[in-house]
């Protein structure tokens, strides 16, 4: 599970997009320093300024990604296959080495919200379409 400062920052900046997928709503009181805690199998970063930040693990991110591919007349196997093909293509075309969690999060943010990570913020990625 990635609990690096970079992943925490990525999740913090994506909270608006991620919060609807978080199955556990919680607030954790924080001291002045940032820390990472696990509650009911879920990871959170706690910070005095940012509050409670959900850090989805790879399994949770895959579940979110799969929901982006759901279509009424498709089997779960077809959905999984298409999602994984797109993900592997995304990974092959990536020039940055990220953790699995970071890679899944950037994949979701680009695929669903057309946002890319610049190291500080998620920016809307304009396509030539």
Secondary structure, DSSP 8 states (H G I E B T S, - for coil): ----HHHHHHHHHTHHHHGGG-S--------SS-EEEEETTEEEEEETTTEEEEE--HHHHHHHHHHHT--TT--HHHHHHHHHHHHHHHHHH--S---HHHHHHHHHHHHHH-EEE-SS-EEE-----
